Structure formats: C-alpha cells, structure tokens
Amino acid sequence: MLTGRPLVVDSYEPHAEAMVENGAWRKGGIAFRTLFLFEKLQSKRARAVIAAAEGMQDYALSAYGHVPSRFLVKPACVDLDRFSERNVKDPALLKELGLERKLVAVYAGKFGGIYLDQEAFDLFRVARDRWGPRFHVLILSPHQPDALLPYMQQAGLDPALFTIRFVSHERIPDYLGLGDFAITPVKPVPTKRYCSLSRTGNIGRWGLPVVITPDISEDSGLIVNAGVGAIMDPARPESYTEAIAQIDRLLTLHSKSELYAKVRPLAETHRNFYIARAAYQAVYGEMKSGGHLP
C-alpha cells in the first residue's frame, strides 16, 4: 500500500474479527485495532480482491464501508488428480492399522484454536454408542496421543477406539481413503461464513460424507442441500445424535462407490483448480494487458 504499485488482495477474508471470535485477541486491543485498520485501508486501496466466499461482499460493506469494484471469488481449491477410487479402503493399510471390517470416522487436522475440541469427542461418543465396537476413529494430526487423552476421558471413550498418526503429505490420500465419513469441526463463529476450508475440499475429492458445523463458508449449505452429510451444532448437543443418524442412513442406503459418485462432483464443481486459474487470469491477465504490471 505504500509503494504505489497496483494492489491485489488474495484470500480476502476477515482476520482481525476472527482472532477476537476465537478468543486470541481483545476487541479493543492494539493488535485488533491495527490489523482491522489495515484491512479497511487495503479494501479501499486494492485494484482487485479475490475473496474466499461470495458473502465477503456483504461483510466488506458492513465492516469496512467499502466493496472493491473488482471483486472475484476463489474458494480453497484442491488438486483433484491426486486422488481416485483406487485410494479407497487400501487393503494393505487397513490390515496394517487393524481397521478391517471397521466403520471409520476420519479427521485430518488439529483440535483447539479455530477448531472444536471436546465437542468433537462428544460426537465420537455418540457414534460409538450407535455403532458399538465396529466404530473406530482415525485422526491424522501433529497432536501427541497424550494431549488428546483428557478429551477421550471426559467423553468416556477408551483410547483403543482411536488411531492417531502424523503422516506425510504424500500419504494423506491413502489414509483419508480409509474413512467411511469425515468430520470438519471448525468453530462456527460468524466470520467463518466468509472463509474457505481446504479440508472440506479435500474430503470432497475423497468422496466422503461429512459432518460439519453450521455456517462454514458455503460448505455447510452445499453439503446439506446435496444430501451428502450432516450438521453438528455445538449450541445444540442433540444435533450430534441427529448428525450420526443421518450418516448412518447414508452409509446404509448407499454403497461406497455410490457415495463416492454422489460426493465427488461437489469438489469437481466447487473446488476445482480451474476456478483459481479463471480468477487469476481475470485479474492478472487484465492488468498485464492494460500495461499496469511491470
């Protein structure tokens, strides 16, 4: 903003208010006020912005008092070529992890911060109560198992119910492919309506039904409207039972290949790399052809 060069803001979404909502900052603190000021300034100064969700236009008008005239949307896109049906339920890996004949909930990510913690394990308890010893949880995370033990204990869950691994990026497709359904336990704070989660796109390319929290970008609505998942609302603990019942119906009524064919098109339509390419071409191609970029 200080150089006079054309400014393009990518991943245009709220950050200052998100830090307050997640309890990291105070609304009146200097960190919040400084970042929020620069968010307003860059909104007014930007030649173009590339938002993560369409609703960011409403937020910008309300919070910053200005919507940049060149406004494009690019959600968190994923490489659809890195996964196919051949990664689903890899027999050797199932045997290695002892997950043969198990109904597996899979989660790749952290707990705490912008993510739920105890609530996720309370959901696992509901699932265990429904499916009994057939149910298992596969967590792909940098968390050490001991760090998650208090959540298991509070939910009344045996640690043997969980397999916790930190795996390389290259192995993620094989491990996620072991799941029968996935969870996206993002805290449903207001600013999450204007963000985009790469993990939801990743789950989509794996063709897994999803349990997600409400009002997360456009994802929550897409998943429910397409009938490929369910909502868990921390404000309504009874929704955990409803969500697991919905997942049970999906798994009972559809084969693995049918679910893959039902879920995968969402990622292909809403998280494909061609969306990103089109947005970048529209902004940088236009600026370059107009002689605005050096």
C-alpha positions as CSV (number, residue, x, y, z in Angstrom):
1,M,0.0,0.0,0.0
2,L,3.0,2.3,0.4
3,T,4.7,1.7,-2.9
4,G,2.1,3.0,-5.2
5,R,2.0,-0.3,-7.2
6,P,-1.3,-2.0,-8.1
7,L,-2.5,-3.9,-5.1
8,V,-4.4,-7.2,-5.4
9,V,-5.6,-8.9,-2.2
10,D,-5.8,-12.6,-2.4
11,S,-7.7,-14.7,0.1
12,Y,-9.7,-11.6,1.0
13,E,-11.5,-12.5,4.3
14,P,-11.8,-11.2,7.8
15,H,-8.8,-11.8,10.1
16,A,-9.0,-9.3,12.9
17,E,-12.5,-10.1,14.0
18,A,-11.8,-13.8,13.6
19,M,-9.0,-13.5,16.2
20,V,-11.4,-11.9,18.6
21,E,-14.1,-14.6,18.0
22,N,-11.7,-17.4,18.7
23,G,-10.5,-15.7,21.9
24,A,-7.0,-14.9,20.9
25,W,-7.4,-11.1,20.9
26,R,-9.5,-8.4,22.7
27,K,-11.8,-6.3,20.5
28,G,-10.3,-3.1,21.9
29,G,-6.7,-4.4,21.9
30,I,-3.9,-2.8,19.8
31,A,-3.4,-5.9,17.7
32,F,-7.1,-6.0,16.7
33,R,-7.2,-2.3,16.0
34,T,-4.0,-2.3,14.0
35,L,-5.0,-5.2,11.8
36,F,-8.6,-4.1,11.3
37,L,-7.3,-0.6,10.2
38,F,-5.1,-2.2,7.6
39,E,-7.9,-4.4,6.4
40,K,-10.0,-1.3,5.8
41,L,-7.2,0.5,4.1
42,Q,-6.3,-2.4,1.8
43,S,-10.0,-2.8,0.9
44,K,-10.1,0.8,-0.3
45,R,-6.7,0.8,-1.9
46,A,-7.0,-2.6,-3.7
47,R,-7.2,-2.7,-7.5
48,A,-8.9,-6.1,-7.1
49,V,-9.7,-8.6,-4.4
50,I,-10.0,-12.3,-4.6
51,A,-12.4,-13.4,-1.8
52,A,-12.8,-16.9,-0.4
53,A,-16.6,-16.7,-0.4
54,E,-19.3,-14.6,-2.1
55,G,-20.7,-13.4,1.2
56,M,-17.5,-11.4,1.8
57,Q,-19.1,-8.6,-0.2
58,D,-21.7,-8.0,2.5
59,Y,-19.0,-8.2,5.2
60,A,-16.8,-5.7,3.5
61,L,-19.6,-3.2,3.1
62,S,-20.7,-3.6,6.7
63,A,-17.3,-3.7,8.4
64,Y,-15.1,-1.6,6.1
65,G,-17.8,0.6,4.5
66,H,-16.5,-0.2,1.0
67,V,-16.6,-3.1,-1.5
68,P,-13.8,-3.1,-4.1
69,S,-15.2,-2.7,-7.6
70,R,-13.1,-5.7,-8.9
71,F,-14.4,-8.5,-6.7
72,L,-13.8,-12.2,-7.6
73,V,-14.3,-15.4,-5.7
74,K,-11.9,-18.3,-5.4
75,P,-12.5,-20.9,-2.7
76,A,-9.8,-23.1,-1.4
77,C,-9.2,-25.3,-4.4
78,V,-7.8,-28.8,-4.4
79,D,-5.8,-31.0,-6.8
80,L,-8.4,-33.5,-7.9
81,D,-5.8,-35.5,-9.8
82,R,-4.1,-36.7,-6.6
83,F,-6.9,-39.0,-5.6
84,S,-9.1,-41.6,-7.3
85,E,-11.3,-44.5,-6.2
86,R,-8.2,-46.7,-6.1
87,N,-7.2,-45.0,-2.9
88,V,-10.4,-46.0,-1.2
89,K,-10.0,-48.6,1.6
90,D,-6.5,-49.7,0.7
91,P,-6.4,-53.4,1.8
92,A,-2.8,-53.4,3.0
93,L,-3.2,-50.2,5.0
94,L,-6.5,-51.4,6.5
95,K,-4.7,-54.6,7.7
96,E,-1.7,-52.7,9.0
97,L,-3.9,-50.4,11.1
98,G,-6.3,-53.2,12.1
99,L,-9.2,-51.4,10.6
100,E,-10.6,-54.3,8.5
101,R,-14.4,-54.5,9.0
102,K,-14.4,-51.2,11.0
103,L,-16.6,-48.2,10.3
104,V,-14.1,-45.4,10.3
105,A,-14.5,-41.7,11.1
106,V,-11.6,-39.8,9.8
107,Y,-10.3,-36.3,10.7
108,A,-7.2,-34.6,9.4
109,G,-6.3,-31.5,11.5
110,K,-5.9,-30.1,14.9
111,F,-8.1,-29.6,18.0
112,G,-8.5,-26.2,19.8
113,G,-7.9,-22.7,18.5
114,I,-10.2,-22.3,15.5
115,Y,-11.3,-25.9,15.8
116,L,-13.6,-27.6,18.3
117,D,-12.0,-29.9,20.8
118,Q,-14.2,-31.6,23.5
119,E,-17.3,-31.3,21.2
120,A,-15.6,-33.5,18.6
121,F,-15.0,-36.2,21.1
122,D,-18.6,-35.9,22.3
123,L,-19.6,-36.6,18.7
124,F,-17.4,-39.6,18.7
125,R,-19.1,-40.9,21.8
126,V,-22.5,-40.6,20.1
127,A,-21.1,-42.6,17.2
128,R,-19.6,-45.2,19.4
129,D,-22.9,-45.6,21.2
130,R,-24.7,-46.1,17.9
131,W,-22.2,-48.5,16.2
132,G,-20.6,-50.1,19.2
133,P,-17.2,-51.9,18.8
134,R,-17.5,-51.7,15.0
135,F,-16.7,-47.9,15.2
136,H,-13.2,-46.5,15.1
137,V,-11.7,-43.0,14.8
138,L,-8.7,-42.3,12.6
139,I,-7.1,-38.9,13.5
140,L,-4.3,-37.5,11.2
141,S,-2.7,-34.8,13.3
142,P,0.5,-33.5,14.8
143,H,-1.1,-33.8,18.3
144,Q,0.5,-36.4,20.5
145,P,-2.0,-39.0,21.8
146,D,-1.4,-38.0,25.4
147,A,-2.6,-34.4,24.6
148,L,-5.9,-35.8,23.4
149,L,-6.4,-38.2,26.3
150,P,-8.3,-35.7,28.5
151,Y,-10.9,-35.3,25.8
152,M,-11.3,-39.0,25.5
153,Q,-11.7,-39.4,29.2
154,Q,-14.3,-36.7,29.5
155,A,-16.3,-38.3,26.7
156,G,-16.0,-41.7,28.4
157,L,-14.1,-43.2,25.5
158,D,-11.4,-45.9,25.5
159,P,-8.2,-44.7,23.9
160,A,-8.2,-48.0,22.0
161,L,-11.0,-46.6,19.9
162,F,-8.5,-44.2,18.3
163,T,-5.7,-44.4,15.8
164,I,-3.6,-41.2,15.9
165,R,-1.0,-40.7,13.2
166,F,1.1,-37.8,11.8
167,V,1.7,-38.8,8.2
168,S,3.5,-37.2,5.3
169,H,1.5,-35.1,2.8
170,E,2.1,-37.8,0.2
171,R,0.4,-40.4,2.3
172,I,-2.7,-38.4,3.2
173,P,-4.7,-39.7,0.2
174,D,-4.3,-43.3,1.3
175,Y,-5.1,-42.6,4.9
176,L,-8.2,-40.4,4.2
177,G,-9.3,-43.1,1.9
178,L,-9.8,-45.4,4.8
179,G,-12.6,-43.4,6.2
180,D,-16.3,-44.1,5.8
181,F,-17.2,-40.5,6.8
182,A,-15.2,-37.4,7.8
183,I,-15.7,-34.5,10.2
184,T,-14.9,-30.8,9.8
185,P,-15.1,-29.5,13.4
186,V,-14.5,-25.8,12.8
187,K,-15.8,-23.4,15.4
188,P,-18.9,-21.9,13.8
189,V,-18.0,-18.2,14.6
190,P,-19.6,-15.5,12.4
191,T,-16.6,-14.7,10.3
192,K,-16.3,-18.4,9.1
193,R,-19.1,-17.6,6.7
194,Y,-16.6,-15.6,4.7
195,C,-13.7,-18.1,4.7
196,S,-13.0,-21.3,2.7
197,L,-11.6,-24.5,4.1
198,S,-9.2,-26.6,2.1
199,R,-10.0,-29.6,4.3
200,T,-13.6,-29.6,3.1
201,G,-12.5,-29.6,-0.5
202,N,-10.0,-32.4,0.3
203,I,-12.8,-34.5,1.9
204,G,-14.9,-33.9,-1.2
205,R,-12.3,-35.2,-3.5
206,W,-12.2,-38.4,-1.4
207,G,-15.9,-38.8,-1.9
208,L,-16.7,-39.0,1.9
209,P,-19.9,-37.9,3.6
210,V,-19.1,-35.1,6.0
211,V,-20.2,-34.0,9.5
212,I,-19.6,-30.2,9.5
213,T,-20.6,-27.3,11.8
214,P,-23.2,-24.7,10.7
215,D,-22.5,-21.6,8.6
216,I,-19.0,-22.5,7.5
217,S,-18.4,-20.6,4.2
218,E,-20.7,-22.1,1.6
219,D,-19.7,-25.6,2.5
220,S,-22.3,-26.3,5.2
221,G,-25.2,-25.4,2.9
222,L,-23.7,-27.3,-0.1
223,I,-23.3,-30.5,1.9
224,V,-26.7,-30.4,3.4
225,N,-28.5,-29.4,0.2
226,A,-26.7,-32.2,-1.7
227,G,-27.6,-34.7,0.9
228,V,-24.0,-35.8,1.5
229,G,-23.5,-35.0,5.1
230,A,-25.0,-33.6,8.3
231,I,-24.6,-30.6,10.7
232,M,-23.3,-30.8,14.2
233,D,-24.1,-27.6,16.1
234,P,-22.2,-27.1,19.4
235,A,-25.1,-24.9,20.6
236,R,-27.4,-27.9,20.2
237,P,-25.7,-31.1,21.5
238,E,-28.8,-33.1,20.4
239,S,-27.7,-32.3,16.9
240,Y,-24.8,-34.8,17.4
241,T,-27.3,-37.6,17.6
242,E,-29.1,-36.3,14.6
243,A,-25.9,-36.0,12.6
244,I,-24.7,-39.5,13.3
245,A,-28.2,-40.8,12.5
246,Q,-28.0,-39.1,9.1
247,I,-24.6,-40.5,8.4
248,D,-25.8,-44.0,9.3
249,R,-28.7,-43.6,6.8
250,L,-26.2,-42.6,4.1
251,L,-23.9,-45.5,4.8
252,T,-26.8,-47.9,4.9
253,L,-28.6,-46.8,1.8
254,H,-25.6,-46.3,-0.4
255,S,-22.6,-48.4,-1.3
256,K,-19.0,-46.9,-1.1
257,S,-18.9,-46.4,-4.8
258,E,-22.4,-44.7,-4.8
259,L,-21.3,-42.3,-2.1
260,Y,-18.1,-41.5,-4.0
261,A,-20.2,-40.7,-7.1
262,K,-22.5,-38.6,-5.0
263,V,-19.9,-36.6,-3.1
264,R,-17.0,-36.2,-5.6
265,P,-18.9,-34.0,-8.1
266,L,-19.2,-31.3,-5.3
267,A,-15.4,-31.0,-5.2
268,E,-15.2,-31.1,-9.0
269,T,-17.7,-28.3,-9.4
270,H,-16.9,-26.0,-6.4
271,R,-13.2,-26.7,-5.6
272,N,-11.6,-27.4,-9.0
273,F,-8.3,-25.7,-9.8
274,Y,-10.0,-24.2,-12.9
275,I,-11.8,-21.8,-10.6
276,A,-8.5,-20.5,-9.3
277,R,-7.0,-20.3,-12.8
278,A,-10.0,-18.3,-14.1
279,A,-9.8,-15.9,-11.2
280,Y,-6.1,-15.3,-11.6
281,Q,-6.4,-14.9,-15.3
282,A,-9.2,-12.4,-14.9
283,V,-7.1,-10.2,-12.6
284,Y,-3.5,-10.5,-13.7
285,G,-4.3,-11.1,-17.4
286,E,-6.4,-7.9,-17.4
287,M,-3.8,-5.9,-15.6
288,K,-1.0,-7.1,-17.7
289,S,-2.8,-6.4,-21.0
290,G,-3.6,-2.9,-19.7
291,G,0.0,-2.2,-19.0
292,H,-0.5,-1.9,-15.3
293,L,2.1,-4.5,-14.3
294,P,5.8,-4.1,-14.8
